[in-house]
Amino acid sequence: MRVRKLTTFAALAVAASLSLTACNGDDVASGDSSSASSASSGGGSDQGGSNDTAGKDSGGEKPAPAGKDSAGSGSDSGQSGKAAKCRTDDLDITASDSTIDGDTDGSVAVTFKNGGADCALSGFAGVDLKTSEGDLSATRAGQGASPTTLNSGESVSFSISYPVNDSGGSGVKITGLVVTPPGETKPFSLEWPGAATLPVTDGSGSPVKVHPIGSAGQGGAQ
């Protein structure tokens, strides 16, 4: 009878041990699942906040598009409304003899005709004569004119004055004319339409003078 009771007690102890182990396993699994869920939720929130701020500045506003300032304005030329300076490539440049009988000096008129968009000219053009003695640069005479807007198709002229060779000698032969519009660096070559020669000088200065834009013809855009 005593042996049977001991056997029964042992069986009950084993069953209780197995039940306790099963309960502890359920608790661990439940705790791991809860912890993993909490970590996943926290990571997603942090990354979501980072993505929300991408592409914005410190004030929470998106940066201005490239090519514009903070006010969203366009290029300066569009706002100023001023005509750009005339370019050599947009001008039809011609020269003609404008000497008047009885004048002590010869004169050549150079005309700029605008073949492009409206543009502005002012001051003096650059003028060089090609001669048998080398290049001869004209010096400026008079005051520079105020800016002149040259609309498409319009023309304006200036004059070049030079001494007439009446010495009876061969003088200095003129072989060509080079003109550079005001504010430009690209020259334009022309045939010289004036007298064939200049008198020989002592080299103390250029005898050729260039006058302001608008100094020939009617004195302005035509």
C-alpha angles and dihedrals in degrees: 000000000000092000092055092052092051091050092050092049092051092051091052092050092053092049091050091050092052091049092051092050091051092052093049090052092054091052093052093048091048092049094049091050093050092048093049091049091051093049092048092050093049094049093050092053094052094050093045091056091051093052092049092061097046114115095021133103127233092279093056093251124122115250118262114262117266115271096034134085127238091278092053094245122157130226121325093239091060092055101041095058090206121137115248119242116275115264125218092235092057096050129085101214121197136166132206138177109262100172114142119215111258096027115130091218131050120237137205124192118214117198129201114201115189113231096171139048122322110292141170133246129184142156121011136339120224113253129188128173120212107221141171087256095050135270117336119198119210119233123227120259126194131356123318114255124242117262114286122204109222110202120209109287095015126120138210130184141203132189137238118204126197138168118266115239103236095148094104091238129111092257124186114322117229113218104173151347128238120195129187118190117236113281092010131111099198112091128209123214123219139172113262108247098187133079115325097237145030124217116259110259135196090249095247092129144332113290090201117092130196118207128208126279108279094029095118132057111006093347098254147025112342 
